[in-house]
Amino acid sequence: MGAKIQDLIFAKTTLVGSGLAALFLIERLFPAARPGEPDPGEPSGMGHRLGRNLGLWVINLFLSPLAIVPLTAAATDHALTWRIAATPWWQGGVGLILDLLILDLFIYGWHRANHRWPFLWRFHQVHHRDRFLDVTSSLRFHFGEVLLSALVRAVFIICMGLPLRSVVVFEALLLLAAAFHHSNIKLPSMIEAFLSKIIVTPSIHWVHHHRLRRDTDSNYATILSCWDVVFASRSKKQRTPDMPIGLEGEPELSLLQLLKLPAANLRR
């Protein structure tokens, strides 16, 4: 891996880490909603909740240099060169913008597939069982989903001939966007209304985490909000401060139960 790419990855890590920390602080100073009372028998307390979310994140943090980064680098090293030969103008700044659009559309489709295909949903539901949303919710993913996502994305990278630079830049934008739209920041209504026409905001994504399943299966976009409009998957539901978060009819679980959940579902 070249020095420039290593510098790019370092810059990505620094930017994303700083962004997550800033959003975590801001949402505690200016919260849009307060956590409700847990259902009877569920693990309770914000400390326990943060422990579950950060525990899943730490597992994925160790997984990244062992599997995710090498897999992504290998995919870009073996990416097909068809687009360079067919469209030599697909380089530089224009090429980067096109790559970001293509990757954002791919993530929209992958996210939607995680809700539609039962095998993928076994893993993705771990993310949706969170009973409240804040920045840490954007880190709450089962390691199995992270691995599956990396494998499918690697195939996409190879087929589309995507360079590592584009993938690293997109990952930084993706992580910051996810942290923002999961956050519990109270934004002025006019600012949020304006931003929501371009990017996914908390008002859009919190509906995706509404405990009502028909809303859970909507609002799949991650960075640009237009994809849900184009593919008719935008919910008409408006976010409210007391909107119940989680999965309809499904309780929150302990960290160990969340880790075992996909395998437990396979035995059903």
Number of C-alpha atoms within 10 A of each C-alpha: 8 7 8 10 13 11 11 16 18 12 15 19 15 12 15 20 14 13 17 21 12 12 20 19 14 15 19 14 12 12 16 16 17 11 14 12 9 14 11 8 9 11 16 16 12 11 8 13 21 15 15 21 21 19 17 22 20 14 13 22 15 11 15 17 11 11 14 20 14 11 18 20 18 15 24 23 16 15 20 16 13 12 15 12 9 9 10 10 11 16 14 8 9 10 17 19 15 14 24 20 15 14 22 21 18 15 19 21 15 17 19 18 15 20 19 12 10 12 14 19 20 20 26 22 21 25 21 25 21 21 22 25 22 24 24 22 25 21 22 23 24 24 20 16 20 16 17 13 17 19 17 11 20 22 15 17 25 19 17 18 20 26 20 21 16 17 20 20 17 21 19 18 19 19 20 21 22 22 24 24 24 24 29 27 22 18 16 8 10 9 9 17 14 11 14 17 12 12 18 25 25 26 23 26 25 27 26 26 28 24 21 17 14 13 19 22 19 23 26 27 26 24 26 19 22 18 19 18 12 9 11 11 16 21 18 11 14 10 15 12 14 11 17 18 22 25 21 16 8 11 16 21 19 15 19 11 12 21 18 14 17 21 12 12 13 9 6 5
